[in-house]
Amino acid sequence: MRLTVLAFDGVFDTGLTVLLDTFSTANELAVAQGIERPLFDVKLVGVRPQIRTAIGLAATVEAAASVRRPDWVIVPALNAKQPDRLVDALGRPDVVEGLAQLHTWHADGVGMAGACIGTFLLAEAGLLDGREATTTWSLAPLFRRRYPDVRLDDSRMVIASERVITAGAMMGHLDLALWLVRQASPQMAALVARFMLIDRRSSQARYIIPDHLAHADPLIERFERWARDNLASGFSLQEAASALAVSTRTLQRRTEAVLGKSPLAFFQDMRVERAQHLVSIGQDLEKIAGEVGYADSATLRTLLRRRLGRGVRELRTELRS
């Protein structure tokens, strides 16, 4: 499989190296298993002769336009974690030139893949319009505003939409690389995962910090504060809207636009986050249930397992280790 990794100045070092190391490991293990040729022919390319990573390492790259037609082009993240920095980066001349090259490859039937902020570059090129996609959860509000034609589901780790693949935040590069290894050989993907200690993570939902997302919008920030003050009372859309001096329709519409979910779903996220914290400090489960608005601990146990994929005992064991 021919893979082309398109990197720009300021690339997120860990994302880039995770991609390259995963494919290198797969090739080494393939040789050790008696496979005559490496599974992957990987080219690191750019629109300039050299790139400098976010921490200042220089790398010579091949010219993107001159490489042999790849099977897949992979776009790692730029290290621009704040919305204003990312918007500025998307307008850089080298990035604009790279987006044009992505169009050329896509028109030629080449598969497109991006992880974390790399998904913004695919969306900026218009390659995600009308498709399901994921991205780094921390910048999902910006993604929704900037690319309304993309069907974003930031709870998922990897989304395959025909020949376009997107992956979630930062270490989502690892999930993306393993997905591509799996296309070449499911058996080798399992072996690579064991050697590199990679867990299967179908969702990034349990990593999301509701408070961080709330700061993307003034109304949502006020709603978040109201919700934290009312976790024990239970949720009422009418009461929330009245407290914020807006209509229920406005609150519903704004949370959907910024967060991609209903006010109730966001309220539930905060319940889970609060309950998880209280579990971590060893509080009694019945007391925790009361503090987050549940009549009994059985309901809370079910919610935590459904949302986090782990029960209370597992959570306490994790947090002690």
C-alpha positions as CSV (number, residue, x, y, z in Angstrom):
1,M,0.0,0.0,0.0
2,R,1.4,3.4,-1.0
3,L,0.9,6.0,1.7
4,T,1.8,9.7,1.4
5,V,1.9,11.8,4.5
6,L,1.4,15.5,3.7
7,A,3.1,17.7,6.4
8,F,3.3,21.4,6.8
9,D,5.4,23.7,9.0
10,G,4.2,23.6,12.6
11,V,3.1,20.0,12.3
12,F,2.2,18.3,15.6
13,D,5.3,16.2,16.3
14,T,3.6,13.4,18.1
15,G,1.0,13.0,15.5
16,L,3.5,12.8,12.7
17,T,5.8,10.4,14.4
18,V,3.0,8.2,15.6
19,L,1.9,7.7,12.0
20,L,5.4,7.0,10.7
21,D,6.3,4.7,13.7
22,T,3.1,2.6,13.3
23,F,3.7,2.0,9.6
24,S,7.4,1.3,10.3
25,T,6.5,-1.2,13.0
26,A,4.1,-2.9,10.7
27,N,6.7,-3.3,8.0
28,E,9.3,-4.6,10.5
29,L,6.8,-7.2,11.9
30,A,5.8,-8.2,8.4
31,V,9.4,-9.0,7.5
32,A,9.8,-10.9,10.8
33,Q,6.7,-12.9,9.8
34,G,8.3,-13.9,6.5
35,I,6.4,-11.5,4.2
36,E,8.7,-10.8,1.3
37,R,7.9,-7.1,0.8
38,P,7.0,-4.3,3.3
39,L,3.3,-3.7,3.6
40,F,3.6,0.0,3.3
41,D,5.6,2.3,1.0
42,V,5.5,5.6,3.0
43,K,6.5,9.0,1.6
44,L,6.8,12.2,3.7
45,V,5.9,15.1,1.4
46,G,5.3,18.8,1.5
47,V,4.7,21.8,-0.7
48,R,8.1,23.2,0.3
49,P,11.5,21.3,0.2
50,Q,11.7,21.4,4.0
51,I,9.3,21.5,7.0
52,R,9.9,22.5,10.5
53,T,7.9,20.8,13.2
54,A,6.1,22.5,16.1
55,I,9.0,21.9,18.4
56,G,11.5,23.0,15.9
57,L,12.8,19.9,14.2
58,A,13.7,20.2,10.5
59,A,12.8,17.5,8.0
60,T,13.5,17.3,4.3
61,V,10.5,16.2,2.4
62,E,9.7,15.2,-1.2
63,A,7.7,17.5,-3.4
64,A,4.0,16.6,-3.0
65,A,3.2,17.1,-6.7
66,S,6.0,14.8,-7.9
67,V,5.3,11.6,-5.9
68,R,3.9,8.5,-7.6
69,R,0.1,8.3,-7.2
70,P,-0.5,7.0,-3.6
71,D,-3.3,4.8,-2.4
72,W,-3.9,7.1,0.6
73,V,-2.9,10.6,1.5
74,I,-2.7,11.3,5.3
75,V,-2.8,14.8,6.8
76,P,-1.4,15.0,10.3
77,A,-2.5,17.8,12.7
78,L,-1.0,21.3,12.8
79,N,0.0,22.2,16.3
80,A,-2.6,25.0,16.6
81,K,-4.7,24.2,19.6
82,Q,-6.5,27.6,19.9
83,P,-9.2,28.6,17.4
84,D,-7.7,31.9,16.4
85,R,-4.3,30.4,15.8
86,L,-5.9,27.6,13.7
87,V,-7.9,30.0,11.6
88,D,-4.7,31.9,10.9
89,A,-2.9,28.7,10.0
90,L,-5.6,27.7,7.5
91,G,-5.0,30.8,5.5
92,R,-1.2,30.4,5.2
93,P,0.1,30.3,1.6
94,D,1.7,26.9,2.0
95,V,-1.5,25.5,3.5
96,V,-3.6,26.9,0.7
97,E,-1.2,25.3,-1.8
98,G,-1.5,22.0,0.0
99,L,-5.3,22.2,-0.1
100,A,-5.1,22.5,-3.9
101,Q,-2.9,19.4,-4.0
102,L,-5.4,17.5,-1.9
103,H,-8.1,18.4,-4.5
104,T,-5.9,17.0,-7.3
105,W,-5.3,13.8,-5.4
106,H,-9.0,13.4,-4.5
107,A,-10.1,14.0,-8.1
108,D,-7.7,11.2,-9.1
109,G,-9.5,8.7,-6.7
110,V,-6.8,8.8,-4.0
111,G,-8.1,8.0,-0.5
112,M,-8.0,10.9,2.0
113,A,-7.3,10.6,5.7
114,G,-6.8,13.1,8.5
115,A,-6.5,13.1,12.3
116,C,-7.1,15.7,14.9
117,I,-6.6,19.1,13.4
118,G,-5.7,17.4,10.1
119,T,-9.4,16.9,9.6
120,F,-9.8,20.7,9.4
121,L,-7.6,20.7,6.4
122,L,-9.7,18.1,4.7
123,A,-12.8,20.1,5.5
124,E,-11.2,23.4,4.4
125,A,-10.6,21.7,1.0
126,G,-14.3,20.9,0.8
127,L,-13.6,17.1,0.9
128,L,-15.9,16.5,3.9
129,D,-19.0,18.3,2.7
130,G,-22.0,16.1,3.0
131,R,-20.0,13.4,4.8
132,E,-19.9,12.1,8.4
133,A,-16.6,13.1,10.1
134,T,-15.0,13.4,13.4
135,T,-12.3,15.8,14.7
136,T,-10.6,16.8,17.9
137,W,-13.4,17.2,20.5
138,S,-11.8,20.4,21.9
139,L,-12.3,22.3,18.6
140,A,-15.6,20.8,17.6
141,P,-17.6,24.1,18.2
142,L,-15.2,25.9,15.7
143,F,-15.5,23.0,13.3
144,R,-19.3,23.2,13.3
145,R,-19.4,26.9,12.7
146,R,-16.8,26.8,9.9
147,Y,-18.0,23.7,8.1
148,P,-21.8,23.5,8.5
149,D,-22.1,21.1,5.6
150,V,-20.1,18.4,7.4
151,R,-22.1,15.9,9.5
152,L,-19.8,16.1,12.6
153,D,-19.8,13.4,15.3
154,D,-17.0,14.4,17.6
155,S,-17.8,11.5,20.0
156,R,-16.4,8.9,17.6
157,M,-12.7,8.1,17.3
158,V,-12.6,7.1,13.6
159,I,-15.2,7.6,10.9
160,A,-14.8,6.0,7.5
161,S,-17.0,7.7,4.8
162,E,-16.2,5.9,1.5
163,R,-12.6,6.9,0.7
164,V,-12.3,9.6,3.3
165,I,-11.3,8.8,6.8
166,T,-11.2,11.1,9.8
167,A,-9.9,10.5,13.4
168,G,-10.3,12.3,16.7
169,A,-8.0,14.2,19.0
170,M,-4.2,14.1,19.2
171,M,-3.6,10.4,19.8
172,G,-6.3,9.7,17.2
173,H,-3.4,9.6,14.9
174,L,-2.6,6.2,16.4
175,D,-6.2,5.0,15.8
176,L,-6.1,6.3,12.2
177,A,-2.7,4.5,11.5
178,L,-4.0,1.3,12.9
179,W,-7.2,1.6,10.8
180,L,-5.0,1.8,7.7
181,V,-2.8,-1.1,8.8
182,R,-6.1,-3.1,9.3
183,Q,-7.0,-2.5,5.6
184,A,-3.8,-4.1,4.5
185,S,-3.9,-7.0,7.0
186,P,-6.2,-7.4,10.0
187,Q,-3.8,-9.9,11.5
188,M,-0.9,-7.5,11.3
189,A,-3.0,-4.7,12.8
190,A,-3.7,-7.0,15.8
191,L,0.0,-7.8,16.1
192,V,1.0,-4.1,15.8
193,A,-1.5,-3.2,18.5
194,R,-0.1,-5.7,20.9
195,F,3.5,-4.6,20.3
196,M,2.7,-0.9,20.6
197,L,0.2,-1.4,23.5
198,I,-2.6,0.1,21.5
199,D,-6.1,-0.3,23.0
200,R,-9.2,-0.3,20.8
201,R,-11.0,3.0,21.4
202,S,-14.2,3.4,19.4
203,S,-15.1,6.6,21.1
204,Q,-13.5,9.8,22.5
205,A,-16.7,10.7,24.3
206,R,-15.3,9.8,27.7
207,Y,-12.4,12.2,27.3
208,I,-14.5,15.3,26.5
209,I,-14.5,18.1,29.1
210,P,-17.9,19.8,29.0
211,D,-16.5,23.0,30.7
212,H,-14.0,23.5,27.9
213,L,-16.6,23.3,25.2
214,A,-18.9,25.6,27.0
215,H,-16.5,28.5,26.7
216,A,-16.9,28.5,23.0
217,D,-20.1,30.6,23.3
218,P,-21.3,33.1,25.9
219,L,-24.8,31.6,26.1
220,I,-23.5,28.1,26.5
221,E,-21.1,29.3,29.1
222,R,-24.0,30.7,31.1
223,F,-26.0,27.6,30.6
224,E,-23.1,25.5,31.8
225,R,-22.9,27.5,35.1
226,W,-26.7,27.2,35.6
227,A,-26.5,23.4,35.0
228,R,-23.7,23.0,37.5
229,D,-25.8,24.8,40.1
230,N,-28.8,22.6,39.4
231,L,-27.3,19.1,38.9
232,A,-29.1,17.8,42.0
233,S,-32.4,19.2,41.0
234,G,-32.7,17.6,37.6
235,F,-33.1,19.1,34.2
236,S,-35.9,21.4,33.0
237,L,-35.5,23.1,29.6
238,Q,-38.1,25.7,30.5
239,E,-36.4,26.5,33.8
240,A,-33.0,26.7,32.2
241,A,-34.2,29.0,29.4
242,S,-36.1,31.3,31.9
243,A,-33.0,31.6,34.1
244,L,-30.9,32.6,31.1
245,A,-33.6,35.0,29.8
246,V,-33.9,33.2,26.4
247,S,-36.6,31.1,24.7
248,T,-36.4,27.3,24.9
249,R,-36.1,27.3,21.2
250,T,-33.0,29.6,21.3
251,L,-31.3,27.5,23.9
252,Q,-32.0,24.3,22.0
253,R,-30.8,25.8,18.7
254,R,-27.6,27.2,20.2
255,T,-26.6,24.1,22.0
256,E,-27.2,22.0,18.9
257,A,-25.1,24.5,16.8
258,V,-22.2,24.8,19.2
259,L,-22.1,21.4,20.8
260,G,-23.9,19.2,18.4
261,K,-26.2,18.0,21.1
262,S,-29.4,18.9,23.0
263,P,-29.4,20.9,26.3
264,L,-30.4,17.7,28.1
265,A,-27.5,15.7,26.6
266,F,-25.1,18.4,27.7
267,F,-26.6,18.4,31.2
268,Q,-26.1,14.6,31.2
269,D,-22.5,15.1,30.3
270,M,-21.9,17.3,33.3
271,R,-23.7,14.8,35.5
272,V,-21.3,12.1,34.4
273,E,-18.3,14.3,34.8
274,R,-19.3,15.3,38.3
275,A,-20.1,11.7,39.3
276,Q,-16.8,10.5,37.9
277,H,-14.9,13.0,40.0
278,L,-16.8,12.1,43.2
279,V,-16.2,8.4,42.5
280,S,-12.5,9.2,42.2
281,I,-12.3,10.7,45.7
282,G,-14.1,7.8,47.2
283,Q,-17.5,9.2,48.0
284,D,-20.4,6.8,48.8
285,L,-22.4,6.0,45.6
286,E,-25.8,6.7,47.1
287,K,-24.6,10.2,48.1
288,I,-23.1,10.8,44.7
289,A,-26.4,9.8,43.1
290,G,-28.2,12.4,45.1
291,E,-25.7,15.1,44.2
292,V,-26.2,14.6,40.5
293,G,-30.0,14.2,40.6
294,Y,-30.6,10.5,40.6
295,A,-33.0,8.8,43.0
296,D,-30.7,5.7,43.6
297,S,-27.3,4.4,42.9
298,A,-28.5,1.7,40.5
299,T,-29.6,4.3,37.9
300,L,-26.2,6.0,38.3
301,R,-24.3,2.8,37.9
302,T,-26.1,2.1,34.6
303,L,-25.5,5.6,33.3
304,L,-21.8,5.5,34.1
305,R,-21.3,2.1,32.4
306,R,-23.3,3.2,29.4
307,R,-21.4,6.5,29.0
308,L,-17.9,5.5,30.1
309,G,-17.8,1.8,29.2
310,R,-16.7,1.0,32.7
311,G,-18.4,0.3,36.0
312,V,-17.8,2.0,39.4
313,R,-15.4,-0.6,40.6
314,E,-13.3,-0.3,37.4
315,L,-13.3,3.5,37.7
316,R,-12.1,3.4,41.2
317,T,-9.4,0.8,40.4
318,E,-8.2,3.0,37.4
319,L,-8.0,6.1,39.5
320,R,-6.1,4.4,42.3
321,S,-3.5,2.9,39.9
